[in-house]
Amino acid sequence: MNKEQSPESLLAALKAERASAKAAREELESLNRRIGERDRELTRLAGIDPHKYAELSAWQQELEEQELRESQDWGKLKANYQKAESDLNTQIQTWQNKYQGILTQQAIKDAFVATGGITKADDGEVSPLDLVTQYFADRVQVKDEKIILLDRAGNPESVTLVDKMLQLKRGSMGSLFQSDSKKLTASQSRPATSQQIVYTQEQARAGKADLKLIAQGKAVIR
């Protein structure tokens, strides 16, 4: 497997291919002009000098053979150029996706920490931050330094990411956040209904809690 090239090396290769392609194209254009001049000369001399005509005919054949060789080289250069361009575009897209992922994770972390989210976890356990990041990973976009929160249908929500964190804190994910006071809120202190699934904090940190059910109010973490 080839080692992944950096965008800079791919760009340098692309520029080199472009230069080679330009030189080959100019050579082909020069050949076409020469062939045009030859054809005009052949037309002028065809009925005048048989020896000159035979000489020019041989020259015509040589030029056609050379044009064929140059065309084949041009095809190779074009293919190399297209591959280099495709590799560069793929590499750029890969780095853009990685950068977008970093921005998204940081935006989620900032909102979680700002609302009192618990970031630490015991050894071998999934942290509350990891759980919340997993929950919001496909619903947060960062564009032009603006954080956009999406609903499950992919449409922008009317609330901010911080507002959404506060909703989770007051609701069924309250145990993933630090308490604002020693007294629990009503939504956190009331017992789960018979229709709700109850997950322990240990289960949540082990990644065994269904975040979708929790967000829908069909499960709670106690």
C-alpha positions in Angstrom: 0.0 0.0 0.0 1.4 3.4 -1.0 2.1 5.8 1.8 -0.5 8.6 2.0 0.9 11.7 0.3 0.5 15.2 1.7 -1.6 17.8 -0.1 1.6 19.7 -0.8 3.3 16.8 -2.6 0.1 16.0 -4.6 -0.2 19.7 -5.6 3.5 19.7 -6.8 2.9 16.5 -8.8 -0.3 18.1 -10.3 1.6 21.2 -11.3 4.3 19.1 -13.0 1.7 17.1 -14.9 0.1 20.4 -16.0 3.4 21.7 -17.3 4.2 18.5 -19.2 0.6 18.5 -20.7 1.0 22.1 -21.8 4.4 21.4 -23.5 2.9 18.4 -25.3 -0.2 20.4 -26.4 2.1 23.1 -27.8 4.1 20.5 -29.7 0.9 19.1 -31.2 -0.2 22.5 -32.2 3.2 23.2 -33.9 2.9 19.9 -35.7 -0.6 20.7 -36.9 0.7 24.1 -38.3 3.6 22.3 -40.1 1.2 19.8 -41.6 -1.0 22.6 -42.8 1.9 24.3 -44.5 3.0 21.0 -46.0 -0.5 20.3 -47.4 -0.5 23.8 -49.0 2.9 23.2 -50.5 1.9 19.8 -51.9 -1.2 21.2 -53.5 1.0 23.9 -55.1 3.7 21.5 -56.4 1.7 18.4 -57.2 1.6 19.0 -60.9 4.9 20.7 -61.3 7.8 18.7 -59.9 7.4 14.9 -59.3 10.7 14.7 -57.4 9.7 17.5 -55.1 6.3 16.0 -54.7 7.8 12.6 -53.7 10.0 14.3 -51.2 7.2 16.2 -49.7 5.0 13.1 -49.6 7.7 11.3 -47.6 7.9 14.3 -45.3 4.1 14.1 -44.9 4.3 10.5 -43.8 7.0 11.2 -41.3 5.0 14.0 -39.8 1.9 11.9 -39.6 3.9 9.2 -37.7 5.4 11.7 -35.4 1.9 13.2 -34.8 0.6 9.8 -33.9 3.5 9.3 -31.4 2.9 12.7 -29.9 -0.9 12.0 -29.6 -0.1 8.8 -27.7 2.2 10.7 -25.3 -0.5 13.3 -24.9 -3.0 10.7 -23.9 -0.6 9.4 -21.2 0.1 12.9 -19.9 -3.6 13.6 -19.8 -4.3 10.4 -17.9 -1.6 11.1 -15.4 -2.8 14.7 -15.0 -6.4 13.5 -14.3 -5.2 10.9 -11.8 -3.0 13.5 -9.9 -6.0 15.9 -9.9 -8.3 13.2 -8.6 -5.8 12.2 -5.8 -5.4 15.8 -4.8 -9.2 16.4 -4.6 -9.6 13.2 -2.5 -6.8 14.2 -0.2 -8.3 17.7 0.3 -11.7 16.3 1.0 -10.3 13.9 3.6 -8.5 16.7 5.4 -11.7 18.8 5.2 -13.7 16.0 6.8 -11.1 15.6 9.6 -11.1 19.3 10.3 -14.9 19.5 10.3 -15.0 16.5 12.7 -12.6 18.3 15.1 -14.7 21.5 15.0 -17.9 19.5 15.7 -16.4 17.6 18.7 -15.0 20.8 20.1 -18.4 22.6 19.8 -20.2 19.8 21.6 -17.5 19.7 24.3 -17.7 23.5 24.9 -21.5 23.4 25.2 -21.4 20.4 27.4 -18.8 21.9 29.8 -20.5 25.3 29.8 -23.7 23.6 31.1 -22.0 21.6 33.8 -21.3 18.4 31.9 -19.1 15.7 33.6 -16.1 15.1 31.4 -14.2 12.5 33.5 -14.8 8.8 33.7 -13.4 5.9 35.7 -10.9 3.7 34.0 -12.4 1.5 31.3 -15.7 3.4 31.3 -17.2 5.7 28.7 -17.3 9.3 29.9 -20.5 11.4 29.9 -18.8 13.6 27.4 -18.3 10.7 25.0 -21.9 9.7 25.4 -23.1 13.2 24.6 -20.7 13.6 21.7 -22.0 10.3 20.2 -25.5 11.6 20.6 -24.9 14.9 18.9 -22.2 13.8 16.3 -24.6 13.8 13.3 -26.7 16.8 14.5 -24.1 19.5 14.8 -22.4 21.4 12.0 -19.9 24.3 12.2 -20.0 26.7 9.3 -18.3 30.1 9.1 -17.7 29.8 12.9 -21.4 29.4 13.5 -22.7 26.3 15.3 -25.8 24.8 13.7 -28.0 22.3 15.6 -30.1 20.0 13.4 -33.1 17.9 14.2 -33.4 14.3 13.3 -34.8 15.2 9.9 -31.7 17.3 9.2 -33.4 20.7 9.5 -31.9 23.5 11.6 -33.4 23.7 15.1 -34.7 27.0 16.6 -32.7 26.4 19.8 -28.9 26.7 20.3 -26.7 23.7 21.2 -26.3 25.2 24.8 -30.1 25.4 25.1 -30.3 21.8 24.0 -27.7 20.7 26.6 -29.7 22.5 29.3 -32.9 20.6 28.2 -31.0 17.3 28.6 -29.6 18.4 31.9 -33.1 19.2 33.2 -34.5 16.0 31.8 -33.6 12.3 31.5 -29.9 12.9 31.0 -29.5 14.9 34.2 -27.1 12.5 35.8 -24.5 13.2 33.1 -24.2 16.8 34.4 -23.1 18.3 37.7 -26.0 19.4 39.9 -26.5 23.1 40.2 -27.4 22.5 43.8 -27.7 19.6 46.2 -31.4 19.5 45.6 -32.5 17.7 42.5 -34.9 19.2 40.1 -38.4 17.7 40.0 -37.7 15.9 36.7 -34.6 14.3 38.2 -36.0 13.4 41.5 -39.3 11.9 40.4 -39.3 8.1 39.9 -39.4 6.6 36.5 -42.7 5.5 35.1 -43.6 1.9 34.5 -43.2 2.6 30.7 -39.7 4.0 31.0 -36.5 2.0 30.8 -34.1 2.7 33.7 -30.3 2.7 33.1 -27.8 3.1 35.9 -25.0 5.6 35.6 -22.6 2.6 35.3 -24.5 1.3 32.3 -24.5 4.7 30.7 -20.7 5.1 31.2 -20.2 1.6 29.8 -22.0 2.6 26.6 -25.0 0.4 27.3 -27.7 3.1 27.5 -29.8 3.9 24.4 -29.4 7.7 24.0 -32.2 8.0 21.5 -34.7 6.4 24.0 -33.4 8.7 26.8 -33.8 11.8 24.6 -37.3 10.7 23.7 -38.2 10.4 27.4 -38.7 6.6 27.1 -35.7 5.9 29.3 -33.8 7.6 32.1 -30.4 7.4 33.8 -30.5 7.0 37.6 
